[in-house]
Amino acid sequence: MDTMRLRAERLRSHRLSAPAASLTEAASHLLAVQSQEFWGGRWALAVRTRGIERIAEVDALFDRGELVRSWTMRGTLHTIPARDLAWVLGVTGDRQFRSAASRHRRLGIDGDMLRRVERAVRGALRGDGRLTRAELFDLLGDLGIDPRDQRGVHLLQSLCLRGVIVQAGVVPREVGPAREQYFVLVEEWIEDAAPPADPLAEFFVRYIDGHGPAGAADFAWWTGLPLGTARVAAEAAGDRVREIDDGLFVGSSRPRPSTAAAEVVALPPFDEFYISYADRTVIGPPEILATVGPGANGMVRPLLVARGEIVATWAHSLAVGRHIDEPVRDLLLHGRATDDELSAALERYRRFVAG
């Protein structure tokens, strides 16, 4: 498949050229969006949805428990519909936990410590309780466990991978958009879990629906599963996906592109349109990708994408008072988009975070 068509088809699957009618529709279609940066995961859904103008509209879904954030795959935080969390962790959780084993040994985390922490956390959260990460770290301190050196994060991650806790409601902030979430008990927060008959097949279908054209190697990268398992998943998907090129699949039912959709979009750091493929050169040459990242610090910069091609990176602060400032762009490719198109894309984002 030629590059131009591949870009166009992925823009469609990602709901960037075929925006969803609602945030819940966008979230279900993508299944999971990478969200180390909490604001970035919220914008990733908004930019794929028609008519969303305020970050509070996304926050309301977290507050109602329709969306949650957890380490769903690759040891990385993602935003996911609450009803899909349990079965996804059923596929990825054990593998993620095993991959952290050597780090746990270095931190002194063992089964006994995890059991102690789980009992204490369940006791603190039972009865619809909610605590911030800092408050849970204080709880660890009360148990005689030092949360520093990422020990606290690994303990909370382990409880999330086991389906004990999850990040849900948004911690309010007096000025500017909220920047963190509460941890809550999964059993008290998520009531309409919807396990599919074949979770592995469902995983592949949902990935292809929201990211295709893509193949087994892309799915393996995205999920962190072995390539052999990814191939089994592709086979199990059957006629729920359609092969349109050698090893490249799309969903059997696809969203219709909209002529009203912007051709230049501002995407957050770690956006799925960039990060979720084994080969990212479809949307930019290696020298551009080196600028975008992941860099030495593991970060991936926010992008301006014109007709499926990276043309610039951008930056914006959510610090109090600065969240209403204009984002700053760094043009990488000249002549691919007009100044008006670039400005309009960033202004849509600025209005979203400014509320």
C-alpha positions as CSV (number, residue, x, y, z in Angstrom):
1,M,0.0,0.0,0.0
2,D,1.4,3.4,-0.9
3,T,2.2,5.9,1.9
4,M,-0.5,8.4,1.0
5,R,-3.3,5.8,1.1
6,L,-2.0,4.3,4.3
7,R,-2.0,7.7,6.0
8,A,-5.5,8.4,4.8
9,E,-6.8,5.0,5.9
10,R,-5.2,5.4,9.4
11,L,-6.6,9.0,9.8
12,R,-10.0,7.4,9.2
13,S,-9.6,4.6,11.7
14,H,-8.2,6.9,14.3
15,R,-11.3,9.1,14.0
16,L,-9.2,12.1,13.0
17,S,-10.8,12.4,9.5
18,A,-14.0,10.7,10.7
19,P,-14.7,12.2,14.1
20,A,-16.9,10.3,16.6
21,A,-20.3,11.7,17.6
22,S,-19.4,11.4,21.3
23,L,-16.5,10.9,23.7
24,T,-17.7,7.5,24.7
25,E,-17.9,6.4,21.1
26,A,-14.3,7.6,20.5
27,A,-13.1,5.9,23.6
28,S,-14.7,2.6,22.8
29,H,-13.5,2.8,19.2
30,L,-9.8,3.3,20.2
31,L,-10.2,1.0,23.2
32,A,-7.2,2.5,24.9
33,V,-5.2,5.7,24.4
34,Q,-1.8,6.2,25.9
35,S,-2.0,8.6,28.9
36,Q,1.2,9.1,30.9
37,E,0.3,12.7,30.6
38,F,-3.3,12.9,32.0
39,W,-4.1,16.0,29.9
40,G,-2.8,14.3,26.8
41,G,-5.1,11.3,27.1
42,R,-8.1,13.6,27.5
43,W,-7.2,15.7,24.5
44,A,-6.6,12.5,22.4
45,L,-10.3,11.7,22.9
46,A,-11.5,15.2,22.4
47,V,-9.6,15.8,19.1
48,R,-11.4,12.6,17.8
49,T,-14.9,13.8,18.7
50,R,-17.2,16.4,17.1
51,G,-18.2,19.4,19.1
52,I,-16.1,18.9,22.3
53,E,-14.9,22.3,23.5
54,R,-14.0,21.9,27.2
55,I,-11.8,19.5,29.1
56,A,-14.5,19.4,31.8
57,E,-16.6,17.3,29.3
58,V,-14.0,14.6,29.4
59,D,-13.5,14.9,33.1
60,A,-17.2,14.2,33.7
61,L,-16.7,10.7,32.2
62,F,-14.0,9.9,34.7
63,D,-16.1,11.3,37.5
64,R,-19.1,9.1,36.4
65,G,-16.9,6.1,36.1
66,E,-17.3,5.6,32.4
67,L,-13.6,6.1,31.8
68,V,-10.7,5.0,33.9
69,R,-6.9,5.2,33.7
70,S,-4.6,2.3,34.4
71,W,-1.5,0.4,33.3
72,T,-3.3,-1.6,30.6
73,M,-0.3,-2.7,28.5
74,R,3.5,-2.3,28.1
75,G,3.7,-1.1,31.7
76,T,2.2,2.2,30.4
77,L,-0.8,4.2,31.6
78,H,-3.8,4.3,29.2
79,T,-7.3,5.7,29.3
80,I,-9.8,3.0,28.7
81,P,-13.6,2.5,29.0
82,A,-14.2,1.1,32.4
83,R,-16.3,-1.8,31.1
84,D,-13.2,-3.0,29.1
85,L,-10.6,-2.8,31.8
86,A,-10.9,-6.3,33.4
87,W,-10.7,-8.4,30.2
88,V,-7.8,-6.3,28.9
89,L,-5.9,-6.9,32.1
90,G,-6.8,-10.5,31.9
91,V,-4.8,-10.7,28.7
92,T,-1.9,-8.3,29.6
93,G,-1.7,-8.2,33.4
94,D,0.4,-11.2,34.2
95,R,2.9,-10.4,31.5
96,Q,3.3,-6.9,32.7
97,F,3.7,-8.1,36.3
98,R,6.4,-10.6,35.2
99,S,8.3,-8.0,33.2
100,A,8.6,-5.9,36.4
101,A,9.9,-8.8,38.5
102,S,13.6,-7.8,38.4
103,R,12.8,-4.2,39.3
104,H,10.6,-5.4,42.2
105,R,13.5,-7.5,43.5
106,R,15.8,-4.5,43.5
107,L,13.1,-2.5,45.4
108,G,12.5,-5.2,47.9
109,I,8.9,-5.7,46.8
110,D,7.8,-9.3,47.4
111,G,4.5,-11.2,47.9
112,D,4.3,-10.4,51.6
113,M,4.7,-6.7,51.0
114,L,2.1,-6.7,48.3
115,R,-0.4,-8.5,50.5
116,R,0.2,-6.0,53.4
117,V,-0.3,-3.1,51.0
118,E,-3.4,-4.6,49.5
119,R,-5.0,-5.1,52.9
120,A,-4.2,-1.6,53.9
121,V,-5.4,0.0,50.6
122,R,-8.6,-2.0,50.6
123,G,-9.3,-0.9,54.1
124,A,-8.6,2.8,53.3
125,L,-10.8,2.8,50.2
126,R,-13.7,0.5,51.2
127,G,-17.0,2.3,51.2
128,D,-16.5,4.4,48.0
129,G,-13.4,5.9,49.4
130,R,-10.9,7.7,47.1
131,L,-7.3,8.8,47.7
132,T,-4.7,10.7,45.7
133,R,-1.3,9.1,45.0
134,A,0.3,11.3,47.6
135,E,-2.3,10.1,50.2
136,L,-1.6,6.5,49.3
137,F,2.1,7.1,49.6
138,D,1.5,8.4,53.1
139,L,-0.4,5.2,53.8
140,L,2.7,3.2,52.6
141,G,4.8,5.3,55.0
142,D,2.5,4.3,57.9
143,L,3.2,0.7,57.0
144,G,6.9,1.4,57.2
145,I,7.4,1.2,53.4
146,D,9.4,4.0,51.8
147,P,7.6,5.1,48.6
148,R,10.7,6.7,47.1
149,D,12.8,5.4,44.2
150,Q,9.6,4.5,42.4
151,R,8.7,1.9,45.0
152,G,5.4,3.5,45.7
153,V,4.6,3.7,42.0
154,H,5.4,0.1,41.5
155,L,3.2,-1.0,44.4
156,L,0.3,1.0,43.1
157,Q,0.9,-0.3,39.6
158,S,0.9,-3.9,40.9
159,L,-2.5,-3.4,42.6
160,C,-3.8,-1.9,39.4
161,L,-2.5,-4.9,37.3
162,R,-4.3,-7.2,39.7
163,G,-7.5,-5.4,39.3
164,V,-7.7,-4.1,42.9
165,I,-7.5,-0.3,42.3
166,V,-7.8,2.0,39.3
167,Q,-7.6,5.8,38.7
168,A,-11.0,7.2,38.1
169,G,-12.5,10.5,39.4
170,V,-10.6,13.8,38.8
171,V,-9.0,15.7,41.7
172,P,-10.4,19.2,41.4
173,R,-8.1,22.2,41.0
174,E,-9.1,25.8,41.7
175,V,-7.5,27.3,38.7
176,G,-6.8,25.6,35.3
177,P,-7.5,22.0,34.3
178,A,-7.1,19.2,36.8
179,R,-3.8,17.3,36.7
180,E,-4.4,14.2,38.7
181,Q,-6.9,11.5,39.6
182,Y,-8.1,9.6,42.7
183,F,-7.4,5.9,43.2
184,V,-10.5,3.9,43.9
185,L,-11.5,0.2,44.4
186,V,-12.3,-1.5,41.1
187,E,-15.0,-3.6,42.7
188,E,-16.9,-0.6,44.0
189,W,-16.4,1.6,41.0
190,I,-16.8,-0.6,37.9
191,E,-20.2,-2.4,37.8
192,D,-20.8,-3.1,34.1
193,A,-17.8,-5.1,33.0
194,A,-18.3,-6.6,29.6
195,P,-16.0,-9.6,29.1
196,P,-16.0,-10.9,25.4
197,A,-16.3,-14.5,24.5
198,D,-12.7,-14.5,23.1
199,P,-10.7,-11.7,24.7
200,L,-7.6,-12.2,22.5
201,A,-9.6,-12.0,19.3
202,E,-11.6,-9.0,20.7
203,F,-8.3,-7.3,21.5
204,F,-7.0,-7.7,17.9
205,V,-10.3,-6.6,16.4
206,R,-10.6,-3.5,18.6
207,Y,-6.9,-2.6,17.9
208,I,-7.5,-2.9,14.1
209,D,-10.8,-1.0,14.3
210,G,-9.1,2.0,15.9
211,H,-5.6,1.8,14.3
212,G,-5.8,-0.1,11.0
213,P,-4.4,-0.6,8.5
214,A,-2.0,-2.5,10.7
215,G,-0.7,-6.0,11.2
216,A,0.3,-8.6,13.8
217,A,3.7,-7.0,14.4
218,D,2.0,-3.7,15.2
219,F,-0.5,-5.4,17.5
220,A,2.4,-7.1,19.3
221,W,4.1,-3.8,19.8
222,W,1.0,-2.1,21.0
223,T,-0.1,-4.7,23.5
224,G,3.4,-5.9,24.6
225,L,2.4,-9.5,23.7
226,P,4.7,-11.9,21.9
227,L,4.5,-11.9,18.1
228,G,3.3,-15.5,18.1
229,T,0.4,-14.6,20.3
230,A,-0.4,-11.6,18.1
231,R,-0.6,-14.0,15.1
232,V,-2.9,-16.3,17.0
233,A,-5.1,-13.2,17.8
234,A,-5.2,-12.2,14.1
235,E,-6.3,-15.7,13.1
236,A,-8.9,-15.8,15.8
237,A,-10.4,-12.5,14.7
238,G,-11.6,-14.2,11.5
239,D,-14.0,-12.2,9.3
240,R,-14.3,-9.4,11.9
241,V,-11.3,-7.9,10.2
242,R,-10.4,-7.6,6.6
243,E,-7.0,-8.0,5.0
244,I,-6.5,-5.2,2.4
245,D,-2.8,-5.7,1.7
246,D,-0.2,-8.3,2.6
247,G,-0.4,-8.6,6.4
248,L,-2.4,-5.3,6.8
249,F,-5.9,-5.4,8.2
250,V,-8.8,-3.0,8.6
251,G,-12.1,-3.4,10.5
252,S,-15.0,-5.0,8.7
253,S,-17.1,-1.9,9.4
254,R,-15.4,1.5,9.1
255,P,-16.3,5.1,10.0
256,R,-17.1,7.4,7.2
257,P,-14.7,10.3,6.7
258,S,-16.2,13.8,7.1
259,T,-15.6,16.6,4.7
260,A,-15.9,19.0,7.7
261,A,-13.0,17.4,9.6
262,A,-9.8,19.5,9.9
263,E,-6.9,18.3,7.7
264,V,-4.4,19.7,10.2
265,V,-4.7,18.5,13.8
266,A,-2.8,19.1,17.0
267,L,-2.1,15.7,18.8
268,P,-0.9,15.2,22.4
269,P,2.4,13.6,23.4
270,F,2.4,9.8,22.9
271,D,-0.6,10.0,20.6
272,E,-1.9,6.7,19.3
273,F,-1.6,7.9,15.7
274,Y,2.2,8.0,16.2
275,I,3.1,5.6,19.0
276,S,1.0,2.5,18.3
277,Y,3.0,1.0,15.4
278,A,6.1,-1.1,15.1
279,D,7.2,1.1,12.1
280,R,6.4,4.9,12.5
281,T,8.1,6.1,9.3
282,V,4.7,6.2,7.5
283,I,4.1,9.6,9.0
284,G,7.6,11.0,9.0
285,P,11.2,10.3,7.9
286,P,13.7,9.1,10.5
287,E,15.2,12.5,11.1
288,I,11.8,13.9,12.0
289,L,11.0,10.9,14.2
290,A,14.3,11.5,16.1
291,T,13.1,15.0,17.0
292,V,9.7,13.7,18.0
293,G,11.0,10.9,20.2
294,P,11.0,8.8,22.3
295,G,14.1,10.7,23.3
296,A,16.7,9.9,26.0
297,N,14.1,10.7,28.7
298,G,11.5,8.5,27.1
299,M,9.2,11.4,26.2
300,V,7.3,11.8,22.9
301,R,6.5,15.4,21.9
302,P,3.1,16.7,20.9
303,L,2.6,16.8,17.2
304,L,1.0,18.9,14.5
305,V,-0.1,16.5,11.7
306,A,-1.1,17.7,8.2
307,R,-3.0,15.2,6.1
308,G,-1.4,12.3,8.0
309,E,2.2,13.7,8.0
310,I,4.1,15.2,10.9
311,V,4.9,18.9,10.1
312,A,5.7,20.3,13.6
313,T,5.9,19.7,17.3
314,W,4.4,22.0,19.9
315,A,4.4,22.8,23.6
316,H,2.1,24.2,26.2
317,S,2.1,24.7,29.9
318,L,-0.8,23.8,32.2
319,A,0.8,25.8,35.1
320,V,-1.7,28.2,36.8
321,G,-2.2,31.2,34.6
322,R,-0.2,29.8,31.7
323,H,-2.9,27.3,30.6
324,I,-4.6,30.2,28.7
325,D,-1.5,31.1,26.8
326,E,-1.1,30.2,23.2
327,P,0.8,26.9,22.5
328,V,4.2,27.4,21.0
329,R,5.0,25.4,17.8
330,D,8.3,24.3,16.3
331,L,7.9,23.8,12.5
332,L,9.8,20.8,11.1
333,L,8.5,20.7,7.5
334,H,7.8,23.9,5.6
335,G,5.1,24.2,2.9
336,R,3.0,21.2,4.1
337,A,0.4,23.3,5.9
338,T,-0.6,26.9,5.9
339,D,-0.1,29.2,8.9
340,D,-3.9,29.5,9.3
341,E,-4.3,25.7,9.4
342,L,-1.6,25.3,12.1
343,S,-3.0,28.2,14.2
344,A,-6.5,26.8,14.0
345,A,-5.4,23.4,15.2
346,L,-3.6,24.8,18.2
347,E,-6.4,27.2,18.9
348,R,-8.9,24.4,19.1
349,Y,-6.6,22.7,21.7
350,R,-6.1,26.0,23.7
351,R,-9.9,26.6,23.9
352,F,-10.3,23.0,25.2
353,V,-7.8,23.3,28.1
354,A,-8.8,26.9,28.9
355,G,-12.4,25.9,29.4
